[in-house]
């Protein structure tokens, strides 16, 4: 049996982690909902560093970002460079720990396990900060880009939507 859930996360080099787990397709409306939550939770301007996923460039999202430019701004990584994104390391951590659980038999169990693991990581800011220690993704808190976000890659290797899949083995993204 094969099933999956989606997870979207944003991390900072200060150890912050924000996430949402959802089912269904990743689209601009889902992304905007997540960004609205970030704006409500953070009292500073947010600088998102994102990949070039089509949703991140969708007209609905770019129009929304233009209307909220005083609170949130998106910057793009170079194309096809997941190694520059520390959220990819978080994605691998989630996939490694969650999909290795043999007792997950339903989509709702997988979603719950994904949330539980990400909540655990929220309470481990040192672990989140360590994601920025890889040479390619080191950033100083003073760079002006304190928050990175990314929709997890699916197991096909494309940067389509963010999926954690359960197939009885660990899938690398």
C-alpha angles and dihedrals in degrees: 000000000000125000138146146194131207128239128189119190142178123199136182132208086242090069100261120145127187122176148161129203118206144158126229130044124333107239141153093272091055090047093049091050089054092047091050088056091050091052091051093048100045126062096201136068110278122225109195120199107200140170121249097263110157091244090059089057097041116130093236091056097041090050090049091049091050090055091050098039091127090063106029138024129182125216123186132229119225112278120273094009107123089152088072092059118082089197086071087064090052089049090054090049091052093047092046096050102033103040091045089068105103095195095068106110106155138045090245091054090050091049091049092048091049091051091047092052094047091048088052089053090048087061091050105066091165089061091050092047089050089062086072094055095085107105094239094054104038113134131173118231086237096058095097091241104090099154129057124188136181141167106238117252120247120239094260088076094243118119093237111122134340113261139170106196130197114211103141092268136065114267117206114218 
